[in-house]
Amino acid sequence: MITLAEVLASTAMSEADPILRGNVPGTLRRIVRWVHSSEVLEIAPLLRGGELLLSGGAALLALPPQEQDLYIRSLAGRNIAALALQTAGQGAPLSARLIAAADSYGLPVIELRSVAPFVDIAEAVNRLVVNEQAAAHQVVDEVSRRIARQITDRGPHLPSILEMVATALVAEVSMAASDGLPMGHAGSAIAGDGSTVVTGIVVGGQLAAELTLRSLSADPFLLELAADRLSGILALALAQAFRPTPAQVANARLMEAVIEGVGVGNVERLWLAAELLPGQAAVMAIFRASDREANFSAVERVLRAAGGKIKSHLWDGDLAVLFALPRSKTRKSREALLHAAREALRGTDTCAAFGPTVDDGFRAHESYVEAQETMGLGMPAAGEVLDAIEFLGRRIVRAVPDSGFLELYVRACIGEVLDWDRKHGTALLASLLCWLESGCNTTASAVTLNVERQTMHKRLNKIRDLLGGDPRTSGRLFAIHVAAAAAAYAALAPTISRRAIH
């Protein structure tokens, strides 16, 4: 493993005269998985964690302080190793405010006080990283071949397989069934600091087991690589011994029927076979990771703990989850599930979309369709959970095939606002929509738009003048809200008639 201390001591980095700023605990022990250079301010979603990011700093330091904070927070959320900013030639060191913000988010910052080619630093460090990763791949490849030979020659003897893994990885290896009952253990117990990686073993679309790997190394790369590679071969081993229970078969058939939309009658029959109560409401959600072979077992545990009867199924790399809810207090139950999902996905590479509630669970396919649509419309970032309810305006635009119909009502409701924006280069439409979505809360919408409250008041006064009065007392609040949402989406969607916004 390559630590940040080793990177700072390298010849290529030393030429940049680096100095650590701030005081993030354990900075020098951080693992560097890659060195990347970029001046793009929206780089965070493209990072996977463990990177040392090199930047000339000019674009960042030109931002207002609040936007600098957002940039720092976005990088910290991706768990990168550190941010190195070049201040040579800029006439001033990094500001105390920026360093304090980085400390608060736990992001180490390195100031590069001399000019040095970033490509030299990246090549020198990445060469070391690649060599270590190549060695890890060789270890995992070899143990994979040995397990394959074991299965072919002697059958899927789980204790032998786990012992092979433990020996090759110098790790503690354990496996448990989906209900938590232990299935096997190998290797010496690992206590104290180190790395732990957990992955699910899926057989026939159902979570059959959970593999846990622990080692003394602070760098989890080898364990992550092994977990990713071995989950498939262990699934083959388990498939010969794993026999799904009738309940698991019923769950899989129900979920496939809901996903494919085979009809209410068939879903009703499978719903009862899966031991769900008739008369329940339902919500469908889709979970997706950047790695299409991702393990969703941790997400499932959190969702089950949040309450409600759930069924899940892996489908084309996504995890589809059905929540069966009592018809009373369905809104609160759904909000609790949304909250639990957002907590579970924070800081991960997984995103999700929740469909609306259907009062009759036999129509759960409709919620699944809307969850899919929301995923496509919102294009969520890693760790983000989208709510279909918040995308109603966009769905109306997509669902109405007649653009002339939309144009007619959008122009009638908010045409003056659109004309003013077009003529004066303002953003009253965005301000109006933000205000409406905040529940007509001026303070909250000002915070969201990052403007002064007085500025927001001025914008709203102008909007009221253009609309002919306060939307809240006009009797047209709903129509104005839908029109604003439709117009805002039409401005982003090239397939929608642009006449509706001009």
N, C-alpha and C positions, 0 to 999 in steps of 0.2 A: 504494500500500500504506500502511496506517495502522500506525505503530509504537507501541510502548508509551510511548516518550518523548513522542510527540504526544498520546496520551491523557492522560498525566499533566499535560501543559501546558494542556489544554483548560479552559475556564472552568468547566464543570459539575464536572469532577473536582477542580479546585483548591479548590472550596468545601468539599470533604471533608477538606482539609488532609492530602494523602497523603504518605507517606514510605516509601521502599524499605527493606525489612529484608533482611538476608542479603547474600550475595555470589555470585550466580549469573552466570557470564560471559555477556556479550551480552544482558543483560536489557533494556536500553533499545532495542535493535535488534529485539526480538521483534515479529512481525507479529500484530496483533489482527484477527481475522476477525469477531468478534462480541462483544457485551457481554451477559452473562446474569447474573441474580441469582437465588439460591436458598438456602434454609436446609436443603434436603434433604441428608442426609449420604450417601445412596447415589446421588448425582447423576452420578458418573463415567461409567457406561455410557451415559448419555444425551448425553454431549458428544462432539464430533467432532474436536476439536483446534483450537488457535488462539483459544479463547475467553478473555476476561477475566471471571473469575467473581467477582461481588460477593456478600458474605455478611455478615450482622449479627454472625456469629461466636459468638453465645451458645451455640448447640447444640454447636458444635465444641469450644469451650473448656471445656464442662462434661464432656467425655469424659475417661476415663483417658488417660494419656500414650500407652500402646500403641495405643489406638484412634485417637488423633489422628494417630499415625504412619501407620496404615493409610489414613486419609482422605487425608493428604498424598500418600502413595505412589500411591493410586488416581488422583488428579488428575494427578500427574506422568506416570503411564502413559498418559494420554489426550493428552499433549503440549499442554496448555492454555497460553495466553500467560502468565497470572499469576493468583494468588489475592489478592483485596483483602478484608481483614477489618476491620470497623468496631469500634474499641475505645472510641469515645466513649461515656461513661456506664457503662463497665464497671469503672472504677476502677483499672485496671492495664494496662500495655502488653503486647504479645505476649511470651510466655515465650522465654527464650534456647533452651530445649530444642526448642520447636516450630520456631523459625527455623533451628536447626542441622539438624533433620530435613528441612526444606524444602530447605536448601542441599545436603544429601547426595543428595537425589533430583532436584536440578536444577529445582526449582519456585520461581520468584520470588514473594515475598510482599510485599504492599503493606499498610501499616497506615493506616487512615482514622481520623484523630484528631478529626474533627468530623463532626457529623451532616449528611448531605446526601441528598436524595431519590435513591434508586438509579434511579428511572425517568427522572430528568432526565439522569443520566450515560449510561444505556443509549440513550436517544433521541438524544442529541447525537452520540455516537460511532457508533451503528449507522446514522445517517443518512449519515455520511461513508462507512462501509463499503458501504452499499447503492449509493451513487452510483458508487463504484469498481467494484463488481461488475457494475452495469448497463453500464458502459463496456466491461468485459471481455466480457460477453455480446454486445454489439454487434459487437465485433471478431470473435468466433468465428462469430456468425451470418453476417456478411458473407463470411468466407473459406469457410464451408460452402456458401453460395449460389454462389460463384465456382467451387468444385470441382464442384458439381452441374452447372453450365453447361458446364464443361470436359468432363465425362464425356458429357453429352448431345450437345454440338456436335462434339467432336474425339476422343472416346474416352478411355479410362483411361490417359493418358500419364503415368506415374509421375513422371518428372523435373519436368514442369510443375506437377503437383499439389504435390510437396514444395517447390518454389520458392515457390508461392503461400503455403503455410503458413509458411515461413521469413520471408518478407517481412512478412506480416500480424502475426506474433507477435514479430518482431525476435529471432529465435531460430535456433539450429542444429538442423537436423532431419535425422534419419537413419532408415533402415528396413533391417531385416535379416530374412532368412528364418528359419523356425523352427529350422533347423540352424546358424544363425549367419552364413551367407554374406550379404554386403552386397547390398542391392537398390537403394539410392539414397541421395543425400546432398544437402543444400542449406543455404545460409546460411554465414556465417563461423564458424570454429571458436571455441567459447567455452572460455576457460581460466580457472582460478581459481574463486573462490567464486561462487555463484549458485544456480540451481535446476535440477534434472533430474527429468523425469517419464518413466516408461516404461509403455507399455500394449501389450497384445496385440491383434492383428487376427485375428479368428476367422471362418473361412469354412467352412460346412457342419459345424459342431461341432468343427473341428480348428483348432489354432493355426497360422495361415498365415504370420504375420509379426509383427515386434515394432517398434513405433514409439518412437523416443527423441527427446525435446524438451529442449533446454538453453537457458537464458537467463541474463543477468547479474543479473536481479532476484532478490532474496532471497525474495520472495513467490511461491510456486509456483502461486497460485490460477489465473492465466490459463492456465498450461500444463496444469494439472489439468482445467480446464474444456474446453480444446481437445482434450486427449487423450480425454476422455469422449465429446465430441460427434463428433470426427473418426474415432474407431475404427469407428463404424458406416458412415460414408460411404466410408472407405477400404476397408472390407470389400466394399462394393458394387463399388468400382473393381477390387479384386483378383479378385472372383468371376468377372469376365469373362476374366481371364487365368490365374487360378489353377486348375490341374487337379490334383486330389488323386491321389497315387500309389496304385498297388494296395495298398501296405502301409498307407497312411492309410485307405483304404476298408475294409480288413480289420480294422484297429483299431477304427474307428467301429462296424462291424457287431458285432464281439465285445462291445464295451462296451454297446451297446444291448440285445443279447441277455442279458447278465448283469443289467443294470438291470431289464429287463422280466420276467426269469425265464421264458424261453421253453422251458426244458427242458434237461436235462443232455446229451442227444444232440446237439442243435443247438449248444450251447456248446462241446462237444468238437470238432465240426467247425470252428467259427470260431476256437477256441483254437489249433489247429494251423495254420490259414490265417494267423493273426496272428504266426506264428513263435515261439510259446511251446512249451516242452517239456512233453510229457505227464508225469504223475506229480509235478507241482509243487504245492505248497500255495499258498494265496492269502489275502490280506487286502484288504477293501474299505474305503475311507474316503470321507467326504463333506466338502467344504470349502464354506463359505458366508460371504458378505460382506454387510454391511448394505446396500451398494449392489449390487443384483442384476445390474448390468452390470459388475461388478468384473473386473479383470485378474488372472489367477492364474498368469501366466507365471513370476514370481519364486518362487512356492511350488513350482511344478513343477521348477525348476532345483535347488532345495535338495533335494527328494525324490529326484531322479535321482542327485544326488551322494552321497546317503546309502546307495546300493547297492540291488541288487535290480532286477529287470525290471519296469517300470511301464507301464501304459496309462492314458490319461486321456480324459475326454469331458465336455463341457459339457452339462448336462441340466437344463432348467428353471431356469437361473440358477445352479445349483450345479456344482461341479467334482467329478465322480466319478472316483476313482483306484483302479485295481486294481494290487496289488503281487503279483507272482508270485515265490514264494520256494522255495528247495530244502527238502525235507522235513526235512533235518538242521538243527538249531539254529534252527528257526522262531521259537521264543520270543525268542531274542536278536535275531534279525533284526527282529522286530516291535517290540521295545523300542527298537532303534536308530531305526526309522522314526518311532515316537512322539516320541522325543527330538528328532529332526530337525524334525518338524512343529512342536513346541512352540517351538523356537528360531526357526523361520521366521515364525511367527505372532505372536511376542511384540511388543506395541506396535502391532499392525495392527488393522484393523476386521474381520478374517476369523476365523472359528471353524471347528472341525472335530470330527468324530466318527469313531472307528475301530471297525469291527466286529471280531468274533473271527476267529481263524484257522480256515480249513477245510482239512483235510488234502488234499482233492482239489479242485484249482482249478476243475474243471468245475462245482462247487457254489458258486461265488463269489457267486451271487445271495443265498444264505443269509447271508453276511457283510454284503452290502449292506443287506439288510432290517434286520439288527441295528444297523448304523450309523445307519440312518434312525430306528429306535426310540430309540436312545441320544440322537440329536440332539433328538428331541421330548421325551424324559424329562428330559434334563439342562438344556435351554434354555441353552446355553453363552454366556458373555459374550464380547465381542470379544477376540481373542487367546488364547482358551482351546481346548484340545484334550481331548476326552472319550474315555475308554477304555471300550468296552462291557463289559469284564470287571468293571469297578467298579460296574456297574449290574445285576448278576445278580439281586440281591434284588428290585429294582423290576420286573425283567422277569418274575420268577416270579409276583409279585403280578398283573401284567397278563395273564400267560399262563394263569393258573388261573381258570377262569370261576366255580367254586364257592366263594363267599366263606365258606361254612360249613366247607369243608375247611381253608382258611387259619386260620379262627378256632380250629378244634380244635387245630391244632399250635402256633399262636402262644401260645394260652393254656396249653397243656401245657408248653411250653418256658420261657416267660418271663412267665407271667401274674402272678406275685408282684411282679416288677419294675414291670410296668405299673400294677398296683393301688397300689403305693407311690407312684409318680409322681403318680397321679390324686389320691390322698388328701393328699399332702404338698406338692404343687406343685413337685416336684423334677424333675430331668432325668437320671435314672439310665439310661434307655434310650439317650439320646444319648451318654452317657459310655461305656456298654457297647459300643455300635456303633463309636464312635471307637477304643476300645481294641482291639477285634477287628480293625478295618481297619488298625490300625498294626502288626499281627502280635503283638498282646498286649504291646506296648512301653509301659510306664507313662510313662516320661519323654517319649516322642514324643507320646503322646496328651495329656499335660498341656500340652505346648507348643501343640498344635493347638487345644485348648479354652481356652488362655490362662488356666490356673489353676496354682496352686502344686502341686508334685509331691506334697506331703503331703496336699493336698486330694484329689488324684486317688486316692491310696492309700485315703483314708477312703471315697470313693465305691465303689471296687472291693471293699473289705471288706464294705460294706453289700450290694453286688450278690451277692457270694459267699454271704452269709448268706441272702439271699432265694432264691438258686438251689440252696441246699443243698450248696455246695462250689465248688471252683475249676473253672471250665469246662474248663481245660486238662487236668485229670486225671479228668474225669467220663465221658469217652468220648462226650460229646454236644456237643463244641465246634462241629462243623459244623452240627448242627441248631439250636443256640442262635444261631449267626451268621446263618443263613438266616432264622430267626424274627425276630431283631432287625431285620434289614434289611427284611423284609416289614412289620413293625409300624411302622417309621419311615416307610416309604413310604406305608403306608395312612393314616397321620396327615396326610399332605400331599395325598392323592388323594381328592377328594370322591366319586368313583365307586366307591370301595372300601368295603365294609362297615365302619362304625366300631366294630361290636361286637368286632372283632379287637383293638382297642387299649383297650377299657374293661372 
